[in-house]
Amino acid sequence: MVGFKDMPYNEHRDCLFFIGLHMPNHAARFSRCMVSVNRLKRRKSDFTVGRWIMDSGAFTELSTHGRYRSSVKEYADQVNRWKSCGELEAAVTQDYMCESFILEKTGLTIVDHQRLTIERYDELIALTDVYIMPVLQGYAPQDYVSHVRQYGERLTPGMWVGVGSVCKRNSSPRQIENVLMAIKRERPDLRLHGFGIKKTALESGLVQSLLYSSDSMAWSYQGRKIGRGNDPEMAREYADKVAGIRYQTSLLGTMFIKGIGRQQSGYGKVEIAMGES
């Protein structure tokens, strides 16, 4: 098992990609993947997997039920149960997305969702030694800046942090860019993970420059149209397409990152040992 401190810093290199999978028994086919805890709860036996992230199932829980049906303790039990399988690099905290249809489902506000996300994060990190990925939530760019400030010193220099409520904006990469830039202006040291970032958004050189890692299950949506929604070959084809995106060191992205790095005095260059990815 490895944590975020064991992962290489990715200045001027490809965004790490974790393919989202429905079936845990398909995980062995991929070097990196993301598997939802909802796919593991009823499973009895271990499964073969390389480097992976456990997703909290937040989207399904909140979009379908408007709440988490599992307590933080129950989620932590699942994290601890499966941490011995492969290299569990992170388990995502039980965050609260902030898209309008999710807010309608919960009956709460963005501020409420931000507060609840941090409360569950605080409770979860005390229950496991697995790295728990904090998630920044909001909708407008300034919402995310506010959430960074709410986390405060919890977000240590160079921390691997998720960015939520962006997966529905893949058709408009500029919106994703604006969110990521706002976070980086506030904390240029953070290593950002984009949830549900499709190939279309990753083709933006600026998005690539600002993200450390991302995941997507977009292949499954396309697969369901032709009766192949759980076909690992569809997942492989999609992962290969993402891997084939030529890394674009966006001039704007490079200038942006260097510029904000000079402006920040509280968070200097983060020294992280290089290793294989």
Secondary structure as a PSIPRED ss2 file (coil, helix, strand):
# PSIPRED VFORMAT (PSIPRED V4.0)

   1 M C   1.000  0.000  0.000
   2 V C   1.000  0.000  0.000
   3 G C   1.000  0.000  0.000
   4 F H   0.000  1.000  0.000
   5 K H   0.000  1.000  0.000
   6 D H   0.000  1.000  0.000
   7 M C   1.000  0.000  0.000
   8 P C   1.000  0.000  0.000
   9 Y C   1.000  0.000  0.000
  10 N C   1.000  0.000  0.000
  11 E C   1.000  0.000  0.000
  12 H C   1.000  0.000  0.000
  13 R C   1.000  0.000  0.000
  14 D C   1.000  0.000  0.000
  15 C C   1.000  0.000  0.000
  16 L E   0.000  0.000  1.000
  17 F E   0.000  0.000  1.000
  18 F E   0.000  0.000  1.000
  19 I E   0.000  0.000  1.000
  20 G E   0.000  0.000  1.000
  21 L E   0.000  0.000  1.000
  22 H C   1.000  0.000  0.000
  23 M C   1.000  0.000  0.000
  24 P H   0.000  1.000  0.000
  25 N H   0.000  1.000  0.000
  26 H H   0.000  1.000  0.000
  27 A H   0.000  1.000  0.000
  28 A H   0.000  1.000  0.000
  29 R H   0.000  1.000  0.000
  30 F C   1.000  0.000  0.000
  31 S C   1.000  0.000  0.000
  32 R E   0.000  0.000  1.000
  33 C E   0.000  0.000  1.000
  34 M E   0.000  0.000  1.000
  35 V E   0.000  0.000  1.000
  36 S E   0.000  0.000  1.000
  37 V H   0.000  1.000  0.000
  38 N H   0.000  1.000  0.000
  39 R H   0.000  1.000  0.000
  40 L C   1.000  0.000  0.000
  41 K C   1.000  0.000  0.000
  42 R C   1.000  0.000  0.000
  43 R C   1.000  0.000  0.000
  44 K C   1.000  0.000  0.000
  45 S C   1.000  0.000  0.000
  46 D C   1.000  0.000  0.000
  47 F C   1.000  0.000  0.000
  48 T C   1.000  0.000  0.000
  49 V C   1.000  0.000  0.000
  50 G C   1.000  0.000  0.000
  51 R E   0.000  0.000  1.000
  52 W E   0.000  0.000  1.000
  53 I E   0.000  0.000  1.000
  54 M E   0.000  0.000  1.000
  55 D E   0.000  0.000  1.000
  56 S C   1.000  0.000  0.000
  57 G C   1.000  0.000  0.000
  58 A H   0.000  1.000  0.000
  59 F H   0.000  1.000  0.000
  60 T H   0.000  1.000  0.000
  61 E H   0.000  1.000  0.000
  62 L H   0.000  1.000  0.000
  63 S H   0.000  1.000  0.000
  64 T H   0.000  1.000  0.000
  65 H H   0.000  1.000  0.000
  66 G C   1.000  0.000  0.000
  67 R C   1.000  0.000  0.000
  68 Y C   1.000  0.000  0.000
  69 R C   1.000  0.000  0.000
  70 S C   1.000  0.000  0.000
  71 S C   1.000  0.000  0.000
  72 V H   0.000  1.000  0.000
  73 K H   0.000  1.000  0.000
  74 E H   0.000  1.000  0.000
  75 Y H   0.000  1.000  0.000
  76 A H   0.000  1.000  0.000
  77 D H   0.000  1.000  0.000
  78 Q H   0.000  1.000  0.000
  79 V H   0.000  1.000  0.000
  80 N H   0.000  1.000  0.000
  81 R H   0.000  1.000  0.000
  82 W H   0.000  1.000  0.000
  83 K C   1.000  0.000  0.000
  84 S C   1.000  0.000  0.000
  85 C C   1.000  0.000  0.000
  86 G C   1.000  0.000  0.000
  87 E E   0.000  0.000  1.000
  88 L E   0.000  0.000  1.000
  89 E E   0.000  0.000  1.000
  90 A E   0.000  0.000  1.000
  91 A E   0.000  0.000  1.000
  92 V E   0.000  0.000  1.000
  93 T C   1.000  0.000  0.000
  94 Q C   1.000  0.000  0.000
  95 D C   1.000  0.000  0.000
  96 Y C   1.000  0.000  0.000
  97 M C   1.000  0.000  0.000
  98 C C   1.000  0.000  0.000
  99 E C   1.000  0.000  0.000
 100 S H   0.000  1.000  0.000
 101 F H   0.000  1.000  0.000
 102 I H   0.000  1.000  0.000
 103 L H   0.000  1.000  0.000
 104 E H   0.000  1.000  0.000
 105 K H   0.000  1.000  0.000
 106 T H   0.000  1.000  0.000
 107 G C   1.000  0.000  0.000
 108 L C   1.000  0.000  0.000
 109 T C   1.000  0.000  0.000
 110 I H   0.000  1.000  0.000
 111 V H   0.000  1.000  0.000
 112 D H   0.000  1.000  0.000
 113 H H   0.000  1.000  0.000
 114 Q H   0.000  1.000  0.000
 115 R H   0.000  1.000  0.000
 116 L H   0.000  1.000  0.000
 117 T H   0.000  1.000  0.000
 118 I H   0.000  1.000  0.000
 119 E H   0.000  1.000  0.000
 120 R H   0.000  1.000  0.000
 121 Y H   0.000  1.000  0.000
 122 D H   0.000  1.000  0.000
 123 E H   0.000  1.000  0.000
 124 L H   0.000  1.000  0.000
 125 I H   0.000  1.000  0.000
 126 A C   1.000  0.000  0.000
 127 L C   1.000  0.000  0.000
 128 T C   1.000  0.000  0.000
 129 D C   1.000  0.000  0.000
 130 V C   1.000  0.000  0.000
 131 Y C   1.000  0.000  0.000
 132 I E   0.000  0.000  1.000
 133 M E   0.000  0.000  1.000
 134 P C   1.000  0.000  0.000
 135 V E   0.000  0.000  1.000
 136 L E   0.000  0.000  1.000
 137 Q C   1.000  0.000  0.000
 138 G C   1.000  0.000  0.000
 139 Y C   1.000  0.000  0.000
 140 A C   1.000  0.000  0.000
 141 P H   0.000  1.000  0.000
 142 Q H   0.000  1.000  0.000
 143 D H   0.000  1.000  0.000
 144 Y H   0.000  1.000  0.000
 145 V H   0.000  1.000  0.000
 146 S H   0.000  1.000  0.000
 147 H H   0.000  1.000  0.000
 148 V H   0.000  1.000  0.000
 149 R H   0.000  1.000  0.000
 150 Q H   0.000  1.000  0.000
 151 Y H   0.000  1.000  0.000
 152 G H   0.000  1.000  0.000
 153 E H   0.000  1.000  0.000
 154 R H   0.000  1.000  0.000
 155 L C   1.000  0.000  0.000
 156 T C   1.000  0.000  0.000
 157 P C   1.000  0.000  0.000
 158 G C   1.000  0.000  0.000
 159 M C   1.000  0.000  0.000
 160 W E   0.000  0.000  1.000
 161 V E   0.000  0.000  1.000
 162 G E   0.000  0.000  1.000
 163 V E   0.000  0.000  1.000
 164 G C   1.000  0.000  0.000
 165 S C   1.000  0.000  0.000
 166 V C   1.000  0.000  0.000
 167 C H   0.000  1.000  0.000
 168 K H   0.000  1.000  0.000
 169 R H   0.000  1.000  0.000
 170 N C   1.000  0.000  0.000
 171 S C   1.000  0.000  0.000
 172 S C   1.000  0.000  0.000
 173 P H   0.000  1.000  0.000
 174 R H   0.000  1.000  0.000
 175 Q H   0.000  1.000  0.000
 176 I H   0.000  1.000  0.000
 177 E H   0.000  1.000  0.000
 178 N H   0.000  1.000  0.000
 179 V H   0.000  1.000  0.000
 180 L H   0.000  1.000  0.000
 181 M H   0.000  1.000  0.000
 182 A H   0.000  1.000  0.000
 183 I H   0.000  1.000  0.000
 184 K H   0.000  1.000  0.000
 185 R H   0.000  1.000  0.000
 186 E H   0.000  1.000  0.000
 187 R C   1.000  0.000  0.000
 188 P C   1.000  0.000  0.000
 189 D C   1.000  0.000  0.000
 190 L C   1.000  0.000  0.000
 191 R E   0.000  0.000  1.000
 192 L E   0.000  0.000  1.000
 193 H E   0.000  0.000  1.000
 194 G E   0.000  0.000  1.000
 195 F C   1.000  0.000  0.000
 196 G C   1.000  0.000  0.000
 197 I C   1.000  0.000  0.000
 198 K C   1.000  0.000  0.000
 199 K H   0.000  1.000  0.000
 200 T H   0.000  1.000  0.000
 201 A H   0.000  1.000  0.000
 202 L H   0.000  1.000  0.000
 203 E C   1.000  0.000  0.000
 204 S C   1.000  0.000  0.000
 205 G H   0.000  1.000  0.000
 206 L H   0.000  1.000  0.000
 207 V H   0.000  1.000  0.000
 208 Q H   0.000  1.000  0.000
 209 S H   0.000  1.000  0.000
 210 L H   0.000  1.000  0.000
 211 L C   1.000  0.000  0.000
 212 Y C   1.000  0.000  0.000
 213 S E   0.000  0.000  1.000
 214 S E   0.000  0.000  1.000
 215 D E   0.000  0.000  1.000
 216 S E   0.000  0.000  1.000
 217 M C   1.000  0.000  0.000
 218 A H   0.000  1.000  0.000
 219 W H   0.000  1.000  0.000
 220 S H   0.000  1.000  0.000
 221 Y H   0.000  1.000  0.000
 222 Q H   0.000  1.000  0.000
 223 G H   0.000  1.000  0.000
 224 R H   0.000  1.000  0.000
 225 K H   0.000  1.000  0.000
 226 I C   1.000  0.000  0.000
 227 G C   1.000  0.000  0.000
 228 R C   1.000  0.000  0.000
 229 G C   1.000  0.000  0.000
 230 N C   1.000  0.000  0.000
 231 D C   1.000  0.000  0.000
 232 P H   0.000  1.000  0.000
 233 E H   0.000  1.000  0.000
 234 M H   0.000  1.000  0.000
 235 A H   0.000  1.000  0.000
 236 R H   0.000  1.000  0.000
 237 E H   0.000  1.000  0.000
 238 Y H   0.000  1.000  0.000
 239 A H   0.000  1.000  0.000
 240 D H   0.000  1.000  0.000
 241 K H   0.000  1.000  0.000
 242 V H   0.000  1.000  0.000
 243 A H   0.000  1.000  0.000
 244 G C   1.000  0.000  0.000
 245 I C   1.000  0.000  0.000
 246 R C   1.000  0.000  0.000
 247 Y C   1.000  0.000  0.000
 248 Q C   1.000  0.000  0.000
 249 T C   1.000  0.000  0.000
 250 S C   1.000  0.000  0.000
 251 L H   0.000  1.000  0.000
 252 L H   0.000  1.000  0.000
 253 G H   0.000  1.000  0.000
 254 T H   0.000  1.000  0.000
 255 M H   0.000  1.000  0.000
 256 F H   0.000  1.000  0.000
 257 I H   0.000  1.000  0.000
 258 K H   0.000  1.000  0.000
 259 G H   0.000  1.000  0.000
 260 I H   0.000  1.000  0.000
 261 G H   0.000  1.000  0.000
 262 R H   0.000  1.000  0.000
 263 Q H   0.000  1.000  0.000
 264 Q C   1.000  0.000  0.000
 265 S C   1.000  0.000  0.000
 266 G C   1.000  0.000  0.000
 267 Y C   1.000  0.000  0.000
 268 G C   1.000  0.000  0.000
 269 K C   1.000  0.000  0.000
 270 V C   1.000  0.000  0.000
 271 E C   1.000  0.000  0.000
 272 I C   1.000  0.000  0.000
 273 A C   1.000  0.000  0.000
 274 M C   1.000  0.000  0.000
 275 G C   1.000  0.000  0.000
 276 E C   1.000  0.000  0.000
 277 S C   1.000  0.000  0.000
